[in-house]
Amino acid sequence: PMPIIFALGSSMSVQYHGSRRGVGVIDFYGSNGGELFTSQDRSKIVHGVLMFIAWGILAPIGVFVAAFFRKHFPRYWTKIHMSIMLTTVLLTMIGFFIGVSITALTVGTHFSKVHHVLGLIQMLLVLVIPVLGFLTYAKPVINKEDPWIPNRSHWILGYSTVVI
């Protein structure tokens, strides 16, 4: 066992802690083997990290590539965009299924909270948007200014999904 002393202030400045202090013991070799996180905690962390990488990093980069690389890299922007966004889809699917398994173990009732419902909506959009993108990409281009339904839907739903 390792004794610890702790104190918690109400701000980031050095100040008197009042009753928000104490002593304790951490048993690194106790009944739980010194684990600081349970398997559910680790699953939540993995879920959060995957979703952050997918929607906090990759999706905005993918949208940026689609919006600004067309003029500078006309031959490559679609391949770059698709690679980034398909990685986003893969990470989202893995994160979604981890989230569903966490819910099954803890809450029990699926999609009973706002976060769960938004995750389901996000997952459904993640499955539809690439199909619309493929239909847009596969369509023979007659007029580049043509607001064709899959193209506009892909664009609108893609931006909306990043916002969610």
N, C-alpha and C positions, 0 to 999 in steps of 0.2 A: 504494500500500500504506500502511496505517496501523498503526504499532506500538502494541501494547497491553501493559499490565502487569496481571497478575491475581494474586489470592491468595484462598484458600478456607479459612475456619476451620471448626472442628467444631461451633461454636455461633453464636448471634446476637450474642454479646458481643465486644468488642474484645479481641483476644488475639494471641499470636505464631502465625504460620502454619506455621512449620517448613518442611518440604519441599513443602508444598502451595501453591507460588507459582511464578511464572515469567513469561516474556515471550513474545510472539508477534506475528504480523502478520496483519491481515485485509486481503485484497485485494478491495475493493469493485468493481473493474473488471476482474477476472481472467476466467478461462475460463468461469465460471458466471454472469458478468454481475453479480456482487455479490449474488446471491440468497442469503438466509439460510436459506430453506426450499425443499426440492424440491417437485415437484407432489404426490408421495405424502405428504409432511409436511403440505402444505396440505389435502389430502383428509382426512387424519386429524383435523386441526384442525376442519374443517367438519363432519365426522362427529360429533366430540365436542361441538361447540357446538350442533348441531341436537338431539342426544340430550339434552344438558343442558337446553336450553330446553324440549323436549318433556316430559322426565321429571323434571327437577329443579324446573321452574317451573310449566308449564301443567297437567300431570296432577294434582299436589297441589292446585292451585287448583280444577280441575274437580271433584275429589273433595270438596273443602271446600264448593263451591257446592251439590253434590248433597246433602251431609249437613246443611248449616246454612241454606241459603236457602229451603228448602221452606216454612217457617213465615212468614218475613218477606216473601218475594216469590213467592207461590204461582202467580201467572200467568206469571212470567218465568223461574223457576229452570231449567226444562227447556231452554229456548232458550239460556240462558247456558251451562249445562252442556254441551249438545250442540255449541255453537259452539267452546267451549274444547277439548273432547275431539276433535272432528273436525280441528281445527288440530293437535292432538297426533298424531293418526293420520297426517296429511299429512307432518308433519316426521319422524315415525318411519319412514315409507315411504321418504322421500328419504334419510334417514340410513342406513337399512338397505341400500339399493342402493349407496350410496357405500361402506359397509363391505364389501359383497360384492365390489365392484370393487377395493378396496384388497387384499383377501385374494387375489383372482385374480392381482394383479400381484406380490405379495410372498410370501405363504406358499404359494399354489398349491392347497393342499387345503382345500376349504371345510368349515367346521364341525368343524375338528380341535382347537380349543381351547375351553375353558370359556366364554370371552367370546363366541365365535362361536355356540355352542349356546344360551346364554342369549339372545343377540340373535335367533336363529331362533324360540325359544319366545315371546319378547316380540312378534315380528312376527306370528306365528300368532294369539296372543291378541288383538293389536290388530285383526286382521281379524274375529275372532269376536265380541268384546265389543260393538261397535256394532250388530251384527245382533241380539243378545240385547236390547240397549237399545231398538232399534226395535220388536221384538216385544212388549216390556213396554209401551212407549208406545202402540202401536197397539191393544193388547188393551182391549176395553171394561171399564171398572172396575166390578165388581159389589160387591166387598167390598175395601176398601183394605188390610185386614189379611191378605188371601189370599196365602200364600207361593207364588205361582205360579212354576213352574220357570224361565222366562226371566228374571224379575225377580231371583230369588235368585242365579241363575247369573251374571247381569250384575253384581250387587253383589259377589259373592265373587271372581269372576275380575277385576273391575275393581280391587278393593283389592289382590289378589295381584299384578297386573301393576305397580302403582305400587311395591310392595315390591321386586319383582325389579329 
